[in-house]
Amino acid sequence: GINAEYGYSFSQLIHGSGVSLGSFIQGRRVTAVPSPQYPRPADGVDGQYFRGGYITRTYGSLEGGSVDAIQVETPPYIRDYPEYYGRLIGEAIVEWMRLHY
């Protein structure tokens, strides 16, 4: 995985500055949990959070294999403006992938 290849800790990959996907999303002024500013859901914005992880557990490379996976869940205000937020989040994902792949 990318943590072993590049020497990042799991914690850095999840909410590290300049390393985590949340860091790149926050850099586009979109709130992201986890991120350096909000490392855990309890530190984030109001609302409910899914336990999550189904996509990454089911399709990711945790148990072996060569396909890595990310999971992004969004609140209604982001889904209501997909052209705007989709572009920002997409740019963040591309930048994050360029760093790690």
Accessible surface in RSA format (square Angstrom, percent):
REM  Atomic radii and reference values for relative SASA: ProtOr
REM  Chains: A
REM  Algorithm: Lee & Richards
REM  Probe-radius: 1.40
REM  Slices: 20
REM RES _ NUM      All-atoms   Total-Side   Main-Chain    Non-polar    All polar
REM                ABS   REL    ABS   REL    ABS   REL    ABS   REL    ABS   REL
RES GLY A   1    65.57  80.9   0.00   N/A  65.57  80.9  23.78  65.2  41.80  93.6
RES ILE A   2    21.01  12.0  18.84  14.0   2.18   5.2  18.84  13.6   2.18   5.9
RES ASN A   3    58.33  40.2  54.92  53.1   3.41   8.2   2.06   4.9  56.27  54.4
RES ALA A   4    87.28  80.2  51.86  80.0  35.42  80.6  64.37  90.7  22.90  60.7
RES GLU A   5   128.43  73.7  92.78  70.2  35.65  84.9  40.35  78.0  88.08  71.9
RES TYR A   6   108.32  50.6  79.66  45.3  28.67  74.6  60.90  45.8  47.42  58.5
RES GLY A   7    66.20  81.6   0.00   N/A  66.20  81.6  35.17  96.5  31.04  69.5
RES TYR A   8    51.37  24.0  45.29  25.8   6.09  15.8  22.23  16.7  29.15  35.9
RES SER A   9    55.10  46.6  44.05  58.8  11.05  25.5  49.71 105.9   5.39   7.6
RES PHE A  10   143.17  71.6 138.28  85.6   4.89  12.7 138.28  83.8   4.89  14.0
RES SER A  11    56.79  48.0  51.55  68.8   5.23  12.1  38.32  81.6  18.47  25.9
RES GLN A  12    78.21  43.7  76.64  56.0   1.57   3.7  23.04  49.0  55.17  41.8
RES LEU A  13    24.85  13.8  16.73  12.0   8.13  20.4  16.73  11.7   8.13  21.9
RES ILE A  14    65.90  37.5  60.20  44.8   5.70  13.7  62.12  44.7   3.78  10.2
RES HIS A  15    51.75  28.3  49.44  34.4   2.31   5.9  27.67  28.5  24.09  28.0
RES GLY A  16    12.78  15.8   0.00   N/A  12.78  15.8  12.78  35.1   0.00   0.0
RES SER A  17    92.16  77.9  69.59  92.9  22.57  52.0  33.34  71.0  58.83  82.4
RES GLY A  18    41.95  51.7   0.00   N/A  41.95  51.7  30.16  82.8  11.79  26.4
RES VAL A  19    18.23  12.0  18.23  16.5   0.00   0.0  18.23  15.8   0.00   0.0
RES SER A  20     0.00   0.0   0.00   0.0   0.00   0.0   0.00   0.0   0.00   0.0
RES LEU A  21    25.94  14.4  24.69  17.7   1.25   3.1  24.69  17.3   1.25   3.4
RES GLY A  22     5.81   7.2   0.00   N/A   5.81   7.2   2.27   6.2   3.53   7.9
RES SER A  23    19.50  16.5  12.00  16.0   7.50  17.3   0.90   1.9  18.61  26.1
RES PHE A  24    25.99  13.0  23.48  14.5   2.50   6.5  25.99  15.8   0.00   0.0
RES ILE A  25    13.70   7.8  13.49  10.0   0.21   0.5  13.70   9.9   0.00   0.0
RES GLN A  26    37.50  21.0  27.96  20.4   9.53  22.7  12.83  27.3  24.67  18.7
RES GLY A  27    63.03  77.7   0.00   N/A  63.03  77.7  33.62  92.3  29.41  65.9
RES ARG A  28    60.89  25.6  48.76  24.9  12.13  28.9  19.63  26.8  41.26  25.0
RES ARG A  29   226.15  95.0 191.95  97.8  34.20  81.4  74.59 101.9 151.56  91.9
RES VAL A  30     4.51   3.0   1.61   1.5   2.90   7.0   4.20   3.6   0.31   0.8
RES THR A  31    47.95  34.1  32.40  32.8  15.55  37.1   3.88   5.2  44.07  66.6
RES ALA A  32    11.81  10.9   5.96   9.2   5.84  13.3  11.81  16.6   0.00   0.0
RES VAL A  33    38.98  25.6   5.85   5.3  33.13  79.8   6.46   5.6  32.52  88.2
RES PRO A  34    53.02  38.6  50.35  45.9   2.67   9.7  50.35  41.6   2.67  16.6
RES SER A  35     0.00   0.0   0.00   0.0   0.00   0.0   0.00   0.0   0.00   0.0
RES PRO A  36    54.92  40.0  30.78  28.1  24.14  87.7  34.77  28.7  20.15 125.2
RES GLN A  37   112.51  62.9  87.18  63.7  25.33  60.3  38.45  81.8  74.06  56.2
RES TYR A  38    46.19  21.6  46.19  26.3   0.00   0.0  18.89  14.2  27.29  33.6
RES PRO A  39    29.48  21.5  24.40  22.2   5.08  18.5  24.40  20.1   5.08  31.6
RES ARG A  40   136.33  57.2 136.10  69.4   0.22   0.5  60.80  83.1  75.53  45.8
RES PRO A  41    67.64  49.3  63.31  57.7   4.33  15.8  63.62  52.5   4.02  25.0
RES ALA A  42   101.53  93.4  58.10  89.7  43.43  98.8  71.44 100.6  30.09  79.7
RES ASP A  43    58.61  41.1  41.01  40.8  17.61  41.6  18.33  43.1  40.28  40.2
RES GLY A  44    20.48  25.3   0.00   N/A  20.48  25.3   0.03   0.1  20.45  45.8
RES VAL A  45    70.06  46.1  59.19  53.6  10.88  26.2  66.32  57.6   3.74  10.2
RES ASP A  46   147.63 103.4 121.62 121.0  26.02  61.5  41.98  98.8 105.65 105.4
RES GLY A  47    55.70  68.7   0.00   N/A  55.70  68.7  32.10  88.1  23.59  52.8
RES GLN A  48   179.86 100.6 149.57 109.3  30.29  72.1  63.90 136.0 115.96  87.9
RES TYR A  49    90.75  42.4  57.21  32.6  33.54  87.3  60.65  45.6  30.09  37.1
RES PHE A  50   165.21  82.7 141.83  87.8  23.38  60.8 145.84  88.4  19.38  55.5
RES ARG A  51   247.19 103.8 204.17 104.1  43.02 102.4  85.34 116.6 161.85  98.1
RES GLY A  52    29.77  36.7   0.00   N/A  29.77  36.7  16.32  44.8  13.45  30.1
RES GLY A  53    19.27  23.8   0.00   N/A  19.27  23.8  14.67  40.3   4.60  10.3
RES TYR A  54   136.70  63.8 136.53  77.7   0.17   0.5 102.77  77.2  33.94  41.8
RES ILE A  55    77.94  44.3  77.94  58.1   0.00   0.0  77.94  56.1   0.00   0.0
RES THR A  56    43.70  31.1  40.65  41.2   3.05   7.3  28.72  38.6  14.98  22.6
RES ARG A  57   149.74  62.9 129.04  65.8  20.70  49.3  62.76  85.8  86.98  52.7
RES THR A  58    66.74  47.5  34.50  35.0  32.24  76.8  34.83  46.8  31.91  48.2
RES TYR A  59   129.78  60.6 119.23  67.8  10.55  27.4  86.68  65.1  43.11  53.1
RES GLY A  60    20.27  25.0   0.00   N/A  20.27  25.0   3.59   9.8  16.68  37.4
RES SER A  61    33.16  28.0  19.09  25.5  14.07  32.4   6.37  13.6  26.79  37.5
RES LEU A  62   142.14  79.2 108.95  77.9  33.19  83.4 117.02  82.2  25.12  67.6
RES GLU A  63   158.96  91.3 122.38  92.6  36.58  87.1  62.32 120.5  96.64  78.9
RES GLY A  64    45.49  56.1   0.00   N/A  45.49  56.1  34.96  95.9  10.53  23.6
RES GLY A  65    72.66  89.6   0.00   N/A  72.66  89.6  40.42 110.9  32.24  72.2
RES SER A  66   113.06  95.5  75.86 101.2  37.20  85.7  53.08 113.0  59.98  84.0
RES VAL A  67    99.01  65.2  94.63  85.7   4.38  10.6  97.65  84.8   1.36   3.7
RES ASP A  68    64.81  45.4  43.29  43.1  21.52  50.9  23.09  54.3  41.72  41.6
RES ALA A  69    33.58  30.9   6.32   9.8  27.26  62.0  13.68  19.3  19.90  52.7
RES ILE A  70    64.87  36.9  48.06  35.8  16.81  40.5  50.53  36.4  14.34  38.9
RES GLN A  71    50.88  28.5  20.29  14.8  30.59  72.8  13.86  29.5  37.03  28.1
RES VAL A  72    62.11  40.9  30.04  27.2  32.07  77.3  33.10  28.8  29.01  78.7
RES GLU A  73    87.67  50.3  56.77  42.9  30.90  73.6  44.21  85.5  43.46  35.5
RES THR A  74    35.35  25.1  23.20  23.5  12.15  29.0  16.62  22.3  18.73  28.3
RES PRO A  75    55.94  40.8  48.69  44.4   7.25  26.3  55.30  45.7   0.64   4.0
RES PRO A  76    82.69  60.3  82.13  74.9   0.56   2.1  82.69  68.3   0.00   0.0
RES TYR A  77    98.75  46.1  94.30  53.7   4.45  11.6  85.92  64.6  12.83  15.8
RES ILE A  78    11.84   6.7  11.57   8.6   0.27   0.7  11.57   8.3   0.27   0.7
RES ARG A  79   138.95  58.3 119.97  61.2  18.99  45.2  61.63  84.2  77.32  46.9
RES ASP A  80    98.59  69.1  73.08  72.7  25.51  60.3  18.70  44.0  79.89  79.7
RES TYR A  81   135.32  63.2 134.82  76.7   0.49   1.3  87.62  65.8  47.70  58.8
RES PRO A  82    74.85  54.6  66.35  60.5   8.50  30.9  69.81  57.6   5.04  31.3
RES GLU A  83   144.06  82.7 126.70  95.9  17.36  41.3  78.83 152.5  65.22  53.3
RES TYR A  84   117.12  54.7 111.89  63.7   5.23  13.6  76.36  57.4  40.75  50.2
RES TYR A  85    40.42  18.9  40.42  23.0   0.00   0.0   8.41   6.3  32.02  39.5
RES GLY A  86    39.90  49.2   0.00   N/A  39.90  49.2  30.54  83.8   9.36  21.0
RES ARG A  87   126.59  53.2 113.58  57.9  13.02  31.0  67.00  91.6  59.59  36.1
RES LEU A  88    17.47   9.7  17.47  12.5   0.00   0.0  17.47  12.3   0.00   0.0
RES ILE A  89    18.21  10.4  17.76  13.2   0.45   1.1  18.21  13.1   0.00   0.0
RES GLY A  90    28.38  35.0   0.00   N/A  28.38  35.0  27.51  75.5   0.87   2.0
RES GLU A  91    70.90  40.7  63.30  47.9   7.60  18.1  33.85  65.5  37.05  30.2
RES ALA A  92     0.00   0.0   0.00   0.0   0.00   0.0   0.00   0.0   0.00   0.0
RES ILE A  93    38.46  21.9  38.46  28.7   0.00   0.0  38.46  27.7   0.00   0.0
RES VAL A  94    70.35  46.3  69.32  62.8   1.02   2.5  70.17  61.0   0.18   0.5
RES GLU A  95    70.79  40.6  68.87  52.1   1.93   4.6  27.45  53.1  43.34  35.4
RES TRP A  96    21.51   8.6  21.51  10.4   0.00   0.0  21.44  11.4   0.07   0.1
RES MET A  97    90.07  46.6  88.94  58.9   1.13   2.7  69.38  59.0  20.69  27.4
RES ARG A  98   193.23  81.1 163.96  83.6  29.27  69.7  64.80  88.6 128.43  77.8
RES LEU A  99    74.83  41.7  52.61  37.6  22.22  55.9  59.77  42.0  15.05  40.5
RES HIS A 100     1.55   0.8   0.02   0.0   1.53   3.9   0.00   0.0   1.55   1.8
RES TYR A 101   128.04  59.8  69.51  39.5  58.53 152.3  80.68  60.6  47.36  58.4
END  Absolute sums over single chains surface
CHAIN  1 A     7172.8       5409.2       1763.6       4128.6       3044.2
END  Absolute sums over all chains
TOTAL          7172.8       5409.2       1763.6       4128.6       3044.2
